[in-house]
Amino acid sequence: MATPPPPGIYVPVPTFFVGKKAANFDPVAAPVDIDTQVAHSLYLAKAGIKGLVILGSTGEAIHLTNKERFEVLSGVRKAFEKEGFKDYPIIAGTATQNIEETVEQLKGAKEAGAQYGLCLVPGYFAGASTQAGIINWFVAVANQSPIPIMIYHYPGVSNNVKVVPSTFVELAKHPNIVGCKLSHGDVSYHAQIASNPSIDHSKFATFTGLGQQLLPVLSIGAVGAIDGCAGFFPKTLVRLYELSVKNQPTDTEISKRRLLQYKVNSMEEIIVKFGTVGIKEAVSRLRGFGDRDGTRLPLLGGIPGDDAEWANWKGFVDAMEEEEQSL
């Protein structure tokens, strides 16, 4: 019987591409930079991150070929094994619309060493899709997938496709569907899924995709977060998680977790505003991994405004960095 990923903080890692100074740089589609990918992944694992989502929306999955997907996934898995992180959880994202290609990518992910798949809800025909159609799509994928899959509901990148709680209840019955990532601000939907008595939560785990919801959603049954900010402030997000799951926190711990949640929310606004571009900017500036403008077309350049815009975030960055360095 398939089991969900362990509770905790996961990072949807960016995919790194070679810099402009590299001999093989191509401005149309720079090759993937496996060395930097590995270095960032190991940094996160050593900082206490529970697992990684590789090739999700932050990882620009739609910009990579299947060959590149395999190179990234297998490169990270081999590095983990070499460095003593045996069986470290890797969740491979898919963002394809047709069932056959999604299954093909999941088979490739298993071969490369991923234990789970995170499948974006198909949204091209969002306006015409029914809940029954979405259920049948996921069942068809799960029936053929060689690894357990999770439902990735991110309306912002999938044409605002709607997935209601009852659909999650139905899909949670499938033995090869083990959880979901909810990347939207509807806490009521989080509660109707993560606290739903009709779901066996030992077999179906609910993760928020927004670190700014971590403390509240853990109280209603979520088991963790798959959060972009954790890619550059990993220890702080792990600490917030640890404080948030305490059943009998002290008054000091209650105050601390509220303060940490406030600081995280303030920092997360850079992701709300700039998405993947903002994450890559922060990972590069703060941790030295990759180029600030290291995305693939049609994403172009770093955050608009460059240094002047980054300066606007100094107060939030400094507050988070102080926490990070104290841990």
N, C-alpha and C positions, 0 to 999 in steps of 0.2 A: 504494500500500500504506500503510495506517494505521501510524503510529508512536506509541510510548508518550509520555507527558509526560516532559520532561527530568528527570534525577536531581536531587535536592536536597531542601530543606525547603519544605513547603507548609503553609499555614494553613487549617484549616476555620473560616471566619470566622462569628461570630454574625451574625444578622440584627438590625439595629437598628430600634427602633420609637420614635415620637415620645414625648417625656416628658410627665409629668402637667401641666406648665404650658403645653403647646401648646394652641392654640385648638381644634384638631381632635382632641384626645385622646379616646379611647374606652376605658373600663376593660374592656370585653368584648374588644375587638380593636383596639388602638391601631394607627394607620396606620404603614406602613413609613417610616423616616427615611432617605431616599436620600442626603442631604447627609452625615450621619454615616457611612453605609455607605461612601461614596466617600472620605471623609477617612481612615478607618481602613485602607481598602484601599491608598491611596497611601502611607500611613505604612509599611505592611508592605513594599510594593514597593521603596521607597527604603531600607529597612533590609536588603535583600539576600534577601528571601524569593523563592523561585523561582516560585511560583504560588499561586493560591487555589482552595480548594474552597468554592463558594458554594452555599447551600441544602442542606448536608449535615445530619447530626443536630444538630451544634452550631448550625447556621443555622435550626433549627426548621422544616425543610422541610414537615413535616406540618401546620403551623399557617398556611401561606400558600396563597392562591388562585393559580391559574395566571396571572392578571393581575398579581398582586403579584410573582410569580416573574420575570416578564418585566421589570417595572420595576426590580427589584433588579439583575438580570443586565445589562440594557442600560445602566442608569445607571453601573455600575462600568466596563463596557467603554468607554463614551463618555469617561469621565474618564481612563482609561488612554491612550486614543488622543490626547486633548487634551494630556496631560502628557508625551507622548513615550515611553510604554511600549507601543509598537506590538507586537501579537501576544503580549502578556503572557499566559501560560497561565491560563485560567479553566476549572475543572472544575465542571460543574453537577450537583448531587446530585438523585437521585430516591428517593422512599420509598414509592411506590405499589405495590399488590399485583397489579393487573391489567395485562396486557401493553399493551392499547390506550392506557390513560392514561399509562403509562410512556413509550411511543413519542411520544405527543402532547407530553409535557413535554420530551422530548429534541429534538423538532422546534422547540419554542418556545425552547429553550436555544440552539440553533444560530442561530436568527433574532436572538436577543438578543446573540450574539457569543461564546458559549462554544465552546471547541474540543473538549471532552471531556464525557462523562457518567459519573457515578459512581452505579451502580444498587444499591441495598440489596437483599440477598437476601430474597425474600418469605418471611415467617415466620409468617403467621397460622395456617397449618396445619402448623406445624413438626413436630408429632408424627406427622403422616400423610404428610409429603412424603418422596419418595425422591430419591436423587441423580440418577436419570434425569429425574425431573420438574424438578429445579432446572436441569439442563443444558438441557432443552428450553425452559424459560422464558427463559433467557438467550440461547439461540440465536434464539428468535423475536424477542426485543427487538433483538438485534444485527443481524439480517437487515433490520430495518425502520428502524433508527436512522440519521439523516443524519450523525451524528458518532460517532467511536470511543467505546466504553464500557469502563468498568472495573467489576470485581466488588467490591462493598462487603460484606464479611463482618463484621458487628458483632452477635454473638449477644445482647449485652445489651439491644439495642433491637428485636430481631426474634425474640422468643420462644425464644431459645437454639437457633435452627435450626442444624443441623450441616451443614458443607460439608467434605468430606474432600479431601485433596490430589489424589487421582486425578480428582476433578471439575474442579479447576483445570487439570490437565494436559489434559483433554479440551477445556475451554473455551478454553484458550490457543491451540488450533489455529485458532480462528475469526479471519478476517482483520480483523474489526471489534471484537474484544475485545483490548484492549492492556495490561491490567494488573489489579491488585487492590490494595485497601486492607484490611489485616487488623487489626481493632481487637479483639484479644483477647490473652491472655497466653501462649498456647501457642507457645513458641519452636520446639518440635519441628515443628509444622505450618509455621511460617515457613520453616524449613530445607528441609522436604520440598517446598516450592513454589519458593522463591527459589534453591535449589541443584539443583533437579531437572534432570537431563540430558535428560529427555524434553521439556523446554520450551525454546523458542527465546527466550532472555531479551533478545535485541535487539528482539523484537516484543511481549514481555509483561513488564512491569515490576512488581515486588513492592514495595509501600510498607507500612511499619508505620503503624498509627494511634496508636501510643503512643511518645512521645518518650523514655520511660524505658527503651525497648528499643533505642534508636538505635545505640549503639556495638556491642552484640552482634549485631544482625541485619544490619548492614552487612557484618560479617565472613562472613556465610553467604549473601550474594548479594542482599539487599535494596538498593534504590537510593536510599532516602530515607525521610522520615517526613511524614505529614500530621498535624500535632500541634497540639493546642489551646493549649498553653503558649507556643508560638511566636507566638501572637496578642498576647502582651503582653511577651515576652522574645525578640523575633525575632533580634537579633544574637547572642545567646548560643547559641541552637539552631543557627544557621548556623555559628558557630565550632566547636561540637561536631561538626557534620557534616564540616566541612573537616578537622579533626584526625583524625576517625574513618576517612576514606577515604585517608589517607596510607599508602602501601605500606611505606615505610621511615622511620617516625617516629623522632625522637630520643628519648632517655630523658626529657628534659624534656617533650616533646610527649605521650609515653605517660602520664606522671604528670598532665599538665594535662587530657587528655581523660577520664581516670578521675575526676578531681576534678569536672570539669564534669558528667559523667554522674551523679555522686552528687548534685550540687546540683540538677540538672534533676529527678531522680527524687524528691527531697524536695519540690520545688515541685509536681510533678505530682500529689501526693497530694490537693491541693485539688480537682483535676478528678476524681480517682477518687471522692472523697467527695461532691462536689456537681454534677458533670457540667456541663451547659450553664450552669446557674445560677452555678457557681463561676467559669467562664470570663468570663461577663459582669461578675461582681463585680470580678474582677481587671482586666479591660480598662478598666472605668470608674474604679476607684480608682487604678490605676497610670498609665494613659495618657489618661484624661479623655474617653473615647469612650462615649457612651450613659449611660443610667441603670443603677445597680447592680441595680435590680429590674425592668429593662426587658424582661421576657419576656411571652409570651402564655399565657392560661389553657390547660390547668390548672396550668402553672407560675405560682407566685404568690410575689412578694416576692424579696428577695435571699437570701443564705445564712442559714440559721437561726442566730440568735444575734447577727447584725449585727456591730457594732464589737467586741464581746467575742470573738466567734469569729474575726474577722479578726486580732485581736491575737495569737491563738495561732499564726499563720503568720508573724509578724514576722521571726523569725530566718531562715527560709527565703527570704522575700521580700527581705530586706536583702542576703543573700548573693548572690542572683541579680541584684539591682539593681546591686550593685557590679561584677559581671561585665559587665552590659549597658552601664553607663556607661563602662567601660574600653575598649569596642570602637568 
